Amino acid sequence: MDQNEAPLIEALAEYHRLDRYGFTPPGHRQGRGADPRVREVLGASTFRSDVLVSGGLDDRTSSGGYLKKAEQLMAEAVGAEQAFFSTCGSSLSVKAAVLAVAAGKGDLLVSRDAHKSIVAGLVFSGIQPRWIRPRWDPKLHLAHPPSPADVEAMWERYPDAAGVLIVSPTPYGTCADIAAIAKICHDRGKPLIVDEAWGAHLPFHKELPTWAMNAGADICVVSVHKMGAGFEQGSVYHLQGDLVDPAHLSACADLLMTTSPNAILYSAIDGWRRQMVQHGTELLGNALHRARKLRRDIDQLPGIQVLEDELLAAESSTTWTACRSSWTCQHWASAATRPPTGCGNTAGSTSASATTAGSWRRCPWPTTTHQPGVCWMGWRPSSRRPRQCPLHRRWHCPHHPSWNLKQWPCRGTPSSARQRMSRGGMR
């Protein structure tokens, strides 16, 4: 498909050119009947573009197919199998996802930091939520997404649940280990919904965290009006895989969606997709550069600490190659116990007996996979307790020899997705 096209924008421009007079809603007749004082504030072009979608411009089931083509272009641009536009915000999109996955099919495992729209969907659908507790950060006094281990534990408690719903990024900018969570769900044949309302921009720059579809999510909901150039209420929900029926998902959305969708909102989403395909790398690259500079400048102010980019999900991630640590446990210095990548390199290593057991020092092995954050298996200088077993039960913690292998909840094999996850939504 030609990503330089914007079918909805082009159809609206043609509608303007034809200068039609509609005998349908909206009643302002493209601004002719609007109060001049209102036109002065809102702009005459706003009224000209506020046309009836059904029977005027296009909708999901009739007319020239502009909306369908725009959705296909969106799906291709971001690597999803299907995309659906919504003019009722991600609040509608996520409700449709909840209904499609769990209505009449069982409980739903839901991250407890869910948006109120998710709670509303659970209430009116009668779906029983099984809350997954987010990870509380006592240092920063905010919550991070649940870890894969947290999700695994909930599946053990509620094996008949219909699926999982998590929020990533959080409003604080923290991203979940979606690849590992998706694998846990898929091993059970169950879908993963990701409320990625704050991540519409993620597919369009390689330095941003991996977006949910690339990490294996089945449904991903994004708010174009939050991190894109869409109008308020502009949303897209994406679908891939065979665990959710696309016709059923679309039907659930149509049950909730207005019968008077706004052509301006649809067209803005379409135009934003074209803009990001053509210029997204440049625009986001400039934004990232400015953000880094601003962070450095703010960090120099007395009494203010800027959060560093960290791979917070390493506490539970099985993606070893995503290691971002500037610290390493002294016990990993010996060749016999080194991790498979990164800071276990024997070059320049020192004896494990050189320091007191359990102490920490700067890692002497800078590698391409070794960057600031937490150590490859999730240990931090402030917490020596491992959060998961590396190599899936093969290793034990040298600081806690009494721990046995059964206390580690991780399953499966290391993720190959190499997720890019960071605090602050960038790195």
Secondary structure, 3 states (H helix, E strand, C coil): CCCCCCHHHHHHHHHHHHCCCCCCCCCCCCCCCCCHHHHHHHCHHHHHHCCECCCCCECCCCECCHHHHHHHHHHHHHCCCEEEEECCHHHHHHHHHHHHHHCCCCCEEEECCCCHHHHHHHHHHCCCEEEECCEEECCCCEEECCCHHHHHHHHHHCCCCCCEEEECCCCCCCCCCHHHHHHHHHHCCCCEEEECCCCCCHHHCCCCCCCCCCCCCCEEEEEHHHHCCCCCCCEEEEECCCCCCHHHHHHHHHHHCCCCCEHHHHHHHHHHHHHHHHHHHHHHHHHHHHHHHHHHHHHCCCCCCCCCCCCHHHHCCCCHHHCCCCEEEHHHHCHHHCCCCCCCCCCCCCCHHHCCCCCEEECCCCCCCCCCCCCCCCCECCECCCCCCCCCCCCCCCCCCCCCHHHCCCCCCCCCCCCCCCHHHCC
